[in-house]
Every structure is written in C-alpha cells, then in structure tokens.
C-alpha cells in the first residue's frame, strides 16, 4: 500500500499569498474604479501561484492553494481586461456616432476662446490708453 500522506509544506506560503491576492483581485475586479488595482493583484496572484505550484510539485506537497490562487488571479485579470475593452469600445462607438456634434462643439468653443482673447486685448488697450492720458 502506498502512503500518499503529504509531509512537505513546500509552496504553501506562496500558495497562501496567491490565494489572498487572487481573492482581493476578484473583489477589486467587480468594483468599477479599481480595475487597474485588480490587474496588479491578479498578475501578482498568477506569479505567486505559479511559483507555489512549482514548489509544491517538487516537494510533493498539496497543490490546492497555489492552484486556487492561480485560477483566481487569471479570472480577475481576464475579467478586468475584457471589461476595459468593452468600456473603451463603447466610448469609441459613442464618439464616432456623435462625431459631427463633437466637432461643432469644439468649433463653438474655439470661437468663444477667440472672443475672450479679443475682449482681453481690448481691455488691455483701453487700460494702456487711459494710463497714458493720466500720465500727461
């Protein structure tokens, strides 16, 4: 009879770290403004999970925690990347659909800026002319 009991704890610290980072990454992935944080935690979970899994295989130790951290890191990272692509595509589509209106808005903004600059120049000329009259 073969003894399948695990005596080594190789890779368990890395596995625990990967699992915690993977859980944090999954939670952060579902919070809209924390996408980049979720990617960082997800990538770290993948790295620690892969290292822990490698160590656990070499040391004939349990592989559950490193695998779980690795999977959670992959899922969180993929979810955030897909979500960012969807958001970027939606914004790009909205911009292309309203391209003419956006162009008109920028044109009117340019006209307003030119009017403001002209009024500032007129005020500066008036102030300079009034100062020269008072100096005489």
MOQUIVEN-V744486 format. One record per pair of residues at least 12 apart in sequence whose ideal C-beta (glycine too) atoms are under 6 Angstrom apart, sorted by the first residue. I is the first residue (numbers start at 1). GAP is how many residues later the second one is. Records with the same first field share a line. If there is no record, write none. Layout:
I=GAP ; GAP
This chain:
6=55 ; 56
8=51 ; 52 ; 53
9=52
10=45 ; 46 ; 49 ; 51
11=41 ; 44 ; 45 ; 50 ; 55
14=34 ; 37 ; 38
15=37 ; 50 ; 51 ; 54
16=49
17=31
18=27 ; 30 ; 31 ; 34 ; 48 ; 51
19=46 ; 49 ; 50
21=20 ; 23 ; 24
22=23 ; 47 ; 50 ; 51
24=17
25=13 ; 16 ; 17 ; 20 ; 48 ; 51
26=46 ; 50
29=47 ; 50 ; 51
35=45
38=38 ; 42
39=38 ; 41
42=31 ; 34 ; 35
45=24 ; 28
46=27
49=17 ; 20 ; 21 ; 24
52=14
53=13
